[in-house]
Amino acid sequence: MEKLRVGYAGVALSSYFAEEHGQYTRAIDGLEALSRELDFDFIPIRHGLVDLEMAEQAARELAGQKID
């Protein structure tokens, strides 16, 4: 049986300082730990997405990774 493949893309308004507050890093660290505990593949986008162009690029990247 193949492992579940979970993608993550963090989004925020540019006026919210998610990067500066470590929001993305904390979320990714927690989800990586959970993926080890529950044995699933975790594929994150490691930077925040603040506009449509970035979101579309992230969607293409994740689609290329065959995310479930």
Long-range contacts (C-beta under 8 A, 24 or more apart in sequence): 3-39, 3-40, 3-41, 4-40, 4-41, 4-68, 5-40, 5-41, 5-43, 5-65, 5-66, 5-67, 5-68, 6-31, 6-35, 6-40, 6-41, 6-42, 6-43, 6-67, 6-68, 7-43, 7-44, 7-45, 7-62, 7-65, 7-67, 8-42, 8-43, 8-44, 8-45, 9-44, 9-45, 9-49, 9-55, 9-58, 9-59, 9-62, 10-45, 10-48, 10-49, 11-48, 11-49, 11-50, 11-55, 12-48, 12-49, 12-50, 13-50, 14-50, 14-51, 18-48, 19-47, 19-48, 23-48, 24-48, 43-67
